[in-house]
Structure formats: structure tokens, C-alpha cells
Amino acid sequence: LNNQNLSMLKAMGGVSVYPFAGDLDPSFQFGFYGGIGPILAMDTDNNSFDLARWRHVRGYPSIYGKLALEFKVHQARTGIYLLRLGYDFTQFRARIDGKRVYQGIFLQFGMEFPRFR
């Protein structure tokens, strides 16, 4: 069982590029995503599992980045379904729960809703 309590607050700006936009069906987009932004790691008490663990939180700021393949499927009435599969990475100046580098593969789902006029 993992007994490490670490929460991360992220804010990110990113860019999506669709190099095959004119070659595929208009309802499907395939491209690439890259994003970067600040991250705050909040290291809380590892021996508490309730709200008391937030009493003596320590914060560690850094920069966070991710690269991904992006797939979008456009539906006329329901909106756009988004899927990203990629890799994210961040490195902190201090060791947090025994590590300085946090990285890995991620899978992200999303949905964009259309505006009706």
C-alpha cells in the first residue's frame, strides 16, 4: 500500500497542431499537443488520512510539461470528444517523498460542448 500523500496543483497553457487536417474526414482530427506551466506540489502528513494531514503542508513550486498525441471526434449535436495519450515530466529542486523527478505516461479524456445560438 502506498502511504505517501502528495497532491499537485497544475496550471497549463498548450498548443495543438493538426498536420493532417485536410487529409482526414472533417469529423475526425489527429494531431499533437504540447503544454507547459507552473506546478505546486503539496506534501502533506503521511501518517494522517483525513483533513488533519493538511495542517502542516509544505509547498514546492516548479515547471511542468507534457507532450501528447491528440485525437478529436466531432459530433454534430453533442460536441467534441477529446483523447490525449502522452508523457508528462516535472523536476523539483528538493526531494519530495524521496524523489526529485516525477514523470510518466498519461491518458486524458475530455469533452467540448457546442454553443447553440
ChimeraX attribute file (.defattr): number of C-alpha atoms within 10 A of each C-alpha:
attribute: neighborCount
match mode: 1-to-1
recipient: residues
	/A:1	3
	/A:2	5
	/A:3	10
	/A:4	14
	/A:5	16
	/A:6	15
	/A:7	12
	/A:8	12
	/A:9	10
	/A:10	15
	/A:11	12
	/A:12	14
	/A:13	10
	/A:14	12
	/A:15	10
	/A:16	15
	/A:17	14
	/A:18	13
	/A:19	11
	/A:20	11
	/A:21	14
	/A:22	9
	/A:23	8
	/A:24	10
	/A:25	10
	/A:26	10
	/A:27	12
	/A:28	14
	/A:29	20
	/A:30	17
	/A:31	16
	/A:32	17
	/A:33	18
	/A:34	19
	/A:35	16
	/A:36	19
	/A:37	14
	/A:38	15
	/A:39	20
	/A:40	18
	/A:41	18
	/A:42	19
	/A:43	20
	/A:44	22
	/A:45	20
	/A:46	13
	/A:47	11
	/A:48	12
	/A:49	12
	/A:50	8
	/A:51	9
	/A:52	12
	/A:53	15
	/A:54	15
	/A:55	9
	/A:56	11
	/A:57	13
	/A:58	14
	/A:59	14
	/A:60	15
	/A:61	17
	/A:62	14
	/A:63	16
	/A:64	21
	/A:65	19
	/A:66	20
	/A:67	21
	/A:68	21
	/A:69	17
	/A:70	20
	/A:71	18
	/A:72	18
	/A:73	17
	/A:74	17
	/A:75	13
	/A:76	9
	/A:77	10
	/A:78	11
	/A:79	14
	/A:80	17
	/A:81	16
	/A:82	16
	/A:83	16
	/A:84	19
	/A:85	16
	/A:86	17
	/A:87	16
	/A:88	17
	/A:89	15
	/A:90	17
	/A:91	16
	/A:92	18
	/A:93	10
	/A:94	12
	/A:95	11
	/A:96	18
	/A:97	12
	/A:98	8
	/A:99	10
	/A:100	12
	/A:101	13
	/A:102	12
	/A:103	13
	/A:104	10
	/A:105	12
	/A:106	13
	/A:107	11
	/A:108	11
	/A:109	10
	/A:110	10
	/A:111	14
	/A:112	12
	/A:113	11
	/A:114	13
	/A:115	7
	/A:116	5
	/A:117	3
